Amino acid sequence: MGQRIGRNLIAVFVGVMLFVVYYLVMVQFGRGLLELLIIYAAAGGLAYFFNRKSIWALRGNYLCMVGQQARARPLLKKAVEAGTKSPSAYIYYAIILIKQDENAKEAFRHLEHAKSIARNAVEERGVITAMATCHYMLNDAPAAIKVLEDMRNEHEYVNANALVMLGYLYLVTEEFDKAIEASELAIAEDTSFVAAYDNIGQVHFLQGDYAAAREAFEKALVARDTLADSNYYMGIICEAEGDERAAAEYFRKAAISPITHLNSITQEMADEKYNQYHS
């Protein structure tokens, strides 16, 4: 997604530079600035018309990435109804349909279409991971696990993102050995996926091994201190150890960290602990 945004920024820059060149050339033929602007605007309008589906999809995808789903929804709706070739647009729109409308039938219809237009294995795996996410959002973790395990059986390679999610799903279903196995595979694949340490920490926390949980959470937070779950459970551990100052700081960080449907804690849980120490 970031690469697509970068390419479009380059396209805008190139467009401006082309206009400058166009202006300099046309001035040599005696054209006025107003006439040049009209011609260039007409060309730009035609370019927008023929690329409108991609523009809607790109803008909608970006708004979803920054958490503005209400603004993204109409853009993505137009993009998918117009038949955009962007699998990401169908993925984000499906997640919105699940989250806002609980419209599973329509969401999975869009995901199946996204899978059918995936241009390579990377995009296909992304769609399958999104299918698992939607199953989880519908409170069906076993179905989400099946989707990801089927992908592991069908594909020679499964990326760290899918493995982290699989580890989390096994955590939710309390299949702790499998949760650790999948999370460790994710770390072995890509050490930047620190959410895998968060999964491992939560497993040890639920098993009552606070020392091992602390070690995993600290590894996660050293790399990314905005992991809500890690901050929250570190706060619980510090609270149990009687270190209220440290607990208060972890709960503060948990409350201001991003919390999504793939967190084991809710914003209400984080806020409650924050208010307990910061009233």
N, C-alpha and C positions, 0 to 999 in steps of 0.2 A: 504494500500500500504506500509506504514512504517513497519507494522508487517511482511509483506512478505520479505522486504529487510532485516529486522532483522533476520528472519529465515534462509535466504540464507547466511548471514554472519556467523551465527552459523554453518551452514553446511560446509562452507569453513574451519572454525576453526576445526571442528570435522574431516574433511578430512585430514588436516595437522597432527593432533594428531594421526589419524589412521595410516598414513604413518610412523610416528615415531615408533609406536608400531610394525607395520609391519616390519620395518627395523631391529629393535632390535630382533624380533623373527626369521626372516630369516637369520640374521647373525649367529645365533646359529646353523643353518643348513649349514653354509659354503657358502652362496650365496654372490657374489660380489656386490658392490654398483651399478655398471653399469647395471648389470642384474636386480637388484631390480628396478632401475629407469625405465628400459624398460617395465617391467611387470606392474609397477604402472601407467606409461604413457598410456599403452594400455588399462588398466582398466578405467583410466580417460577419454580416448577418447570414449570408449563405453558408459560411463555414460553421456558424453556430447551429443552423438548421440541420445540416447534415451530420453534426456531431452531438446533437442535443442529448441523445440517450447516454452517451459516455460522460457528458458533462453532469447530467443529473445523477448518474451513478457515482461519479467521483466525488461530487459535493456531498451526497447522502452518506457515502462510506466515511468520509472525513468527519462529518458531524456525529456519526455513531461512535467513531473512535474517541472523540472528545466528550462523549456523554450527553450530547444534545439530540436525543432520539425523537423528541417532539418535532423539532425542525427537520430532522432527517426523513421522517416518515413520508410526507407528501412527495419529496424528491425521489425517494426509492420506489414509491408506488408508481410514479410516472415512468421511471426507468424500467421497472420489471414489466409493466403493462405494455411498454413500447418495444420490449424484447431486447434489452441490453445484453451484451455478450460478457458482462462482468459477473462471474460467479459470486464475488464478494457482495454485490448489491442484493442478490437473492438471499444470501446468508443473513445479512443484517436485517433485511425486511422480514425474513422468517422469525428471527429472534424477537423483533418488535411485535409481530403478530402473536407470538406465544406470551410475551411479557405483558402486553397491554390488553389483548383480546382473548387470550387462551384459545386461539383459533388454531388448533393442532392440525386439522385436515388441510387448511390452506397453507400453513407454514411448511408442512412436509411436502406438499405439492411443489412449492417453489424450490425446496432443497433438492428434490429429485430432478427438477429441470436444471438446477445449477450443476448437479453431478453430470448430467448428460452433455453440458456444454464445456465442462472442464477441459482445458487444453493440454494438460499434462498431469503426471501423477501427483505433483505437489498440490495443485488446485483440487484434485479429486480427494486427496487426504484431508484437505482443509474443509471440504464440504461434509465429509463423513464425520469429522470431529464436531462440526456444527450440528449435525444430526444428533450426536450423543449429547451435546449441550442442551438441545431442545428437549430430549427425553428427560434429562435431569431436571430441567425447569418445570416439567410436568410431573415431578415427584416420582419418576420411574427410573431410579438408579440402575436396577438390574437390566433394563432395556438399553440404557446408555452403555453399560459395560459390555453387553453383547455386541453392540455396534462396533465398539473399539476393538474387542477381541477378534471379531470377524475380520476387521481390517488388518490386524496383526497376522492373521492366518493367510490372508489373500495377498499381502504386499511383503516384499522382501525387506523393505525399510519402513519404519514408523518413526516419525520425528519426536523430538523431546517434548514438544507441546502436548501431543496426544498421550505420551507416557505419563506426563505430570497429571493430566486430567484423569487418566485411568487410575493412577495412584490415589488421587483424591476420591474417586468413586468407590474404590475398594475401602478407603477409610470410612466413607459414609455408611457402607454396608457392613462395616466392622470385620472385614476380611484383612486383618492387619498384616499378615505375612505377605500377601499379594500386594498390599499397598506399599510396603517397603521395597519389595522387589521391583515394582514398576517405577517407583520414584528413584531408586538407585540406578536403574537403567537410563532414566532421563538425565541424571547427573553425569553418567558415563558418556552419554551422547553429546551433551552440551552443558558445561558447568555454569552457564549464564542463567539457566532455568532454576533460580534459587527457590522458587515455590516448591520444588521437590523436597528441599530441606524442611520447609514448612509442613509438608505432608508427614515426613518422618517424625518431626517434633510432635505433631499432634497424636500420632500413633503411640509414642512413648508416654505422652501426657495421659492419654486415656488408659494406658496400662499401669499408670502410677509411678513410672520411672522418671521422676522430675530431673534427675541429673542428666540422663540421656536426652530428655526433651529440651532442656536448657542448651545443651551443646548444639543440637540441630537448629533451634530457633536463633541462637547467636550467629551461626553461620549464615542463616538466611538474612538476618537483619544487618550484618556487616556489609553484605552486598546490596541490600535494598531495605532501607529502614521504614518504608511505607507499607510493609506487609501487615495488614490489619490483624490477621489471625495470630501471627507470631508475636506481635506486640501485646495483644490481649492475653494470650496464654502465658507470656513472660510476666505480665502483671499479676496473674493469678499465682504463679510460682513465687514471685517476690512477696506477695501478700501472705502466702502460706509460711514463708520464711521470716515474716515479721519486718521486712524491709519496706515500709510504707512509702518512703520517698521514691524509691525506684519503681514501686508498683504504680504510684501516681503518674510518673513520667511515661511508663509504658501504656497506661490506660489513656493518657492524653494523646499519644501518638496513634493508638488504635482508633480513637474517636475521629481523628482528622485524616485517616488513611482511606483510600478508596475501598468501598465494600460493595461487592456484586453478588450475583446469584451463585458464584463459585466460591464463596466464603462460608466457613462453618459458623461464623458469628454474624449477628445482624447489627445494623446501626443502632438499634434500640439497646442491645446488650452493651455495646461500646459506650454509648451515651450514659447509660445507667452507672457504669463503673467510673466514668469520667466525673459525673456529678457527685458521686460518693466522696471523691477526693478533692474536688475543686468547687465545692458549693460556696 
